[in-house]
Amino acid sequence: MPFFYRLQDNVGGSVTTTTSTSTSAEIVITTTTTSSTSTTAPPPSGNIVAFVGFNADGNDDFALVALTALPASTTIYITDNEWNGSPIGSGGAFNTGEGIAIWDSGISVISAGTVVAFTNMSTAGRGVSSGTLGGNTISISGNEEGIFAFEGTSTTNPTAILAAIANNGETINTFGSLAGTGLATNSTAVSIAGGIDTAQYVGPRTGSIGAAYLPLIANVGANWQSENTGANDGTNGIPPDLPFNLTPFTP
């Protein structure tokens, strides 16, 4: 039976980890433990999605993999605004002026390992391979850009930062700052250097379970393929091209 872990950041930096099993609609709590951890590098089981594709050319696209099963009608916000470096609940917030899309995962559970493609995100014809999109468009810069996926009660009130990707390292113009997000480059956030236009995860998709894939996904040097030319790198016939690889991640 699947195991689900819920991480709660407390003011003092304490994190409560709850292990559960689900047999039907009822959740049965089996154990609870409390440990101290850094707010910038929480246990990876707190991340339920990760970015596995990025395209700043053409009409702008990206892809996410669900690291755990997403319940029906899960709402995840996606933005290219920058984070201000403070913790959630203690002044942490995104700036404004860029796009925020609202993804509803749809009426069915999205199985763990499913890759979801978001396409034509800078246009009125934007689309998603599972579920539906609301909010507004996202125009992705090929020079310095960061994209976040987060949960919250609204577009301006995040409760958990789930994933992040940048195409020119961690700078004020990409992520803003990852401090206070619970994410860190090379472990839970994808940081690609060089102002890359198009990039895709090409590493293993079998042999790990859930968040155990995070170190592989964050290992850009070994497990990502990228391109940066004056052409449309997403459609020029040189990998990595669109469409994104939707092969599921499996144990």
C-alpha positions as CSV (number, residue, x, y, z in Angstrom):
1,M,0.0,0.0,0.0
2,P,1.3,3.6,-0.7
3,F,2.9,5.6,2.0
4,F,2.4,9.4,2.2
5,Y,4.5,11.8,4.1
6,R,3.4,15.3,5.3
7,L,6.0,17.8,6.3
8,Q,5.0,20.8,8.4
9,D,7.6,23.6,8.9
10,N,7.2,25.1,12.4
11,V,8.5,28.5,13.5
12,G,11.4,27.0,15.4
13,G,12.6,25.0,12.4
14,S,11.0,21.7,13.7
15,V,9.6,19.4,11.1
16,T,6.9,16.8,11.9
17,T,6.9,13.8,9.6
18,T,3.8,11.6,9.5
19,T,3.7,8.2,7.9
20,S,0.3,7.0,6.7
21,T,-1.3,4.2,4.8
22,S,-4.4,4.6,2.7
23,T,-6.8,1.7,2.2
24,S,-9.8,3.7,0.9
25,A,-10.9,7.2,1.3
26,E,-9.9,7.0,5.0
27,I,-6.4,7.8,6.0
28,V,-5.0,5.7,8.9
29,I,-2.2,7.4,10.8
30,T,0.4,4.8,11.9
31,T,3.4,6.7,13.3
32,T,4.5,10.3,14.0
33,T,8.0,11.4,14.6
34,T,9.5,14.9,15.1
35,S,13.0,16.0,14.1
36,S,14.9,19.2,13.5
37,T,16.0,20.2,10.0
38,S,17.1,23.2,8.0
39,T,14.3,25.3,6.4
40,T,16.4,25.4,3.2
41,A,16.8,21.7,2.8
42,P,13.9,19.7,4.2
43,P,13.6,15.9,3.6
44,P,12.8,15.3,0.0
45,S,9.5,13.5,0.8
46,G,8.0,17.0,1.1
47,N,8.2,17.5,-2.7
48,I,5.4,15.9,-4.6
49,V,6.5,17.2,-8.1
50,A,9.7,18.1,-9.9
51,F,10.5,19.8,-13.1
52,V,11.8,17.6,-15.9
53,G,11.5,19.8,-18.9
54,F,12.1,23.5,-19.8
55,N,11.6,25.4,-23.1
56,A,12.0,29.1,-23.5
57,D,11.8,29.1,-27.3
58,G,8.6,29.2,-29.4
59,N,5.5,29.4,-27.3
60,D,7.2,28.4,-24.0
61,D,6.7,25.0,-22.4
62,F,7.7,22.9,-19.3
63,A,7.1,19.5,-17.8
64,L,6.6,18.2,-14.3
65,V,6.7,14.6,-12.9
66,A,4.5,13.7,-10.0
67,L,6.7,12.0,-7.4
68,T,3.7,10.8,-5.4
69,A,0.2,10.2,-6.5
70,L,-1.8,13.4,-6.7
71,P,-5.4,13.2,-5.5
72,A,-8.2,14.2,-7.9
73,S,-8.6,18.0,-8.1
74,T,-5.2,18.8,-6.7
75,T,-4.4,22.5,-7.2
76,I,-0.8,23.6,-7.9
77,Y,0.2,27.1,-8.8
78,I,3.0,27.7,-11.2
79,T,4.8,31.1,-11.5
80,D,7.9,32.7,-12.9
81,N,7.9,35.4,-10.3
82,E,10.8,35.5,-7.9
83,W,10.9,34.5,-4.2
84,N,12.0,37.1,-1.7
85,G,14.1,34.8,0.5
86,S,12.0,34.8,3.7
87,P,10.3,31.7,5.1
88,I,6.7,30.9,4.4
89,G,4.6,32.4,7.3
90,S,7.4,34.8,8.2
91,G,7.2,37.3,5.3
92,G,8.0,34.8,2.5
93,A,6.4,35.8,-0.7
94,F,6.8,36.0,-4.5
95,N,7.2,39.4,-6.2
96,T,4.7,40.4,-8.8
97,G,4.7,41.4,-12.5
98,E,5.0,37.9,-14.1
99,G,2.7,35.0,-14.8
100,I,0.9,32.6,-12.5
101,A,-0.9,29.6,-13.9
102,I,-3.3,27.5,-11.9
103,W,-3.2,23.8,-12.6
104,D,-6.2,21.6,-11.5
105,S,-5.0,18.0,-11.8
106,G,-8.4,16.8,-13.0
107,I,-11.1,14.4,-11.8
108,S,-8.9,11.3,-11.6
109,V,-5.9,10.5,-9.4
110,I,-2.6,11.2,-11.2
111,S,-0.4,8.1,-10.5
112,A,3.0,8.5,-9.0
113,G,5.6,8.8,-11.8
114,T,3.3,10.5,-14.3
115,V,4.9,13.2,-16.4
116,V,2.7,16.2,-17.1
117,A,3.5,18.5,-20.1
118,F,2.5,22.2,-20.1
119,T,2.6,23.6,-23.6
120,N,2.2,26.9,-25.4
121,M,2.2,28.6,-22.0
122,S,2.8,32.1,-23.3
123,T,-0.3,32.0,-25.6
124,A,-4.1,31.8,-25.2
125,G,-3.9,28.3,-26.7
126,R,-1.9,26.9,-23.7
127,G,-2.5,23.4,-22.7
128,V,-1.7,20.6,-20.3
129,S,-1.6,16.8,-20.8
130,S,-3.6,16.1,-17.6
131,G,-6.2,18.3,-16.0
132,T,-7.0,21.9,-16.8
133,L,-5.4,25.3,-16.6
134,G,-6.5,28.6,-15.1
135,G,-4.8,31.8,-14.1
136,N,-2.8,33.6,-16.8
137,T,0.0,33.0,-19.3
138,I,3.7,32.5,-18.5
139,S,6.3,33.9,-20.8
140,I,9.6,32.2,-20.2
141,S,12.9,34.1,-20.7
142,G,15.8,32.3,-22.5
143,N,18.3,34.4,-20.6
144,E,17.5,34.4,-16.9
145,E,14.4,32.6,-15.7
146,G,13.1,30.7,-12.8
147,I,9.8,28.8,-12.5
148,F,8.2,27.6,-9.2
149,A,5.5,25.1,-8.5
150,F,3.7,25.7,-5.2
151,E,0.6,24.9,-3.1
152,G,-1.4,27.6,-1.4
153,T,-4.7,29.0,-0.5
154,S,-4.5,31.5,-3.4
155,T,-2.0,32.8,-6.0
156,T,-0.5,35.2,-3.4
157,N,-0.6,32.9,-0.3
158,P,1.8,30.0,-0.8
159,T,1.7,27.3,1.9
160,A,4.4,25.0,0.4
161,I,7.0,25.4,-2.4
162,L,7.1,22.1,-4.2
163,A,9.6,22.5,-7.0
164,A,11.7,25.0,-8.9
165,I,13.8,25.2,-12.1
166,A,16.1,27.9,-13.4
167,N,18.0,28.2,-16.7
168,N,20.9,30.5,-15.5
169,G,21.7,29.4,-11.9
170,E,20.4,30.9,-8.7
171,T,20.3,34.6,-9.2
172,I,18.1,37.5,-8.4
173,N,16.5,37.3,-11.8
174,T,15.9,33.5,-11.8
175,F,14.8,32.2,-8.5
176,G,15.3,35.5,-6.6
177,S,16.4,33.4,-3.7
178,L,15.7,29.8,-2.7
179,A,16.2,30.7,1.0
180,G,13.0,30.1,2.9
181,T,11.5,27.9,0.2
182,G,12.6,24.6,1.6
183,L,14.4,23.9,-1.7
184,A,18.1,23.8,-2.5
185,T,20.0,23.5,-5.8
186,N,21.6,20.1,-6.6
187,S,19.2,18.3,-4.2
188,T,15.6,19.5,-4.6
189,A,15.7,22.3,-7.2
190,V,17.0,22.1,-10.8
191,S,19.5,24.8,-11.6
192,I,20.8,24.9,-15.1
193,A,23.6,27.3,-16.0
194,G,24.3,29.4,-19.1
195,G,21.0,31.0,-20.0
196,I,19.8,27.7,-21.7
197,D,16.8,27.9,-24.0
198,T,15.7,24.2,-24.0
199,A,16.5,21.4,-21.6
200,Q,15.1,18.1,-20.6
201,Y,15.8,15.4,-18.0
202,V,17.3,12.3,-19.8
203,G,18.4,10.3,-16.8
204,P,17.0,7.1,-15.3
205,R,13.2,6.6,-15.1
206,T,13.3,3.2,-13.5
207,G,14.8,1.8,-10.3
208,S,13.8,4.5,-7.7
209,I,10.6,5.3,-5.8
210,G,9.0,8.7,-5.5
211,A,11.2,11.4,-4.0
212,A,14.3,9.1,-4.3
213,Y,14.3,10.4,-7.9
214,L,15.1,13.9,-6.7
215,P,18.9,13.6,-6.5
216,L,18.9,12.2,-10.1
217,I,16.6,15.0,-11.4
218,A,18.7,17.7,-9.6
219,N,22.0,16.3,-11.1
220,V,22.0,18.5,-14.2
221,G,25.5,17.7,-15.3
222,A,24.8,13.9,-15.6
223,N,21.1,13.7,-16.3
224,W,20.0,16.7,-18.4
225,Q,20.4,17.5,-22.1
226,S,20.2,21.1,-23.2
227,E,20.6,23.4,-26.2
228,N,21.1,27.1,-26.6
229,T,21.3,28.5,-30.2
230,G,19.8,31.3,-32.2
231,A,17.2,29.0,-33.7
232,N,14.1,27.6,-32.1
233,D,15.8,24.9,-30.1
234,G,12.6,23.1,-29.3
235,T,11.9,22.2,-32.9
236,N,15.2,22.3,-34.8
237,G,15.7,18.5,-35.0
238,I,18.6,18.5,-32.5
239,P,17.8,16.9,-29.1
240,P,16.3,17.9,-26.7
241,D,13.3,18.7,-28.9
242,L,9.6,18.9,-28.2
243,P,7.4,17.2,-27.3
244,F,8.7,16.3,-23.9
245,N,9.3,12.7,-23.0
246,L,6.2,11.5,-21.1
247,T,7.6,8.1,-20.2
248,P,6.5,7.5,-16.6
249,F,9.0,7.2,-13.7
250,T,8.7,3.7,-12.2
251,P,10.2,1.7,-9.3
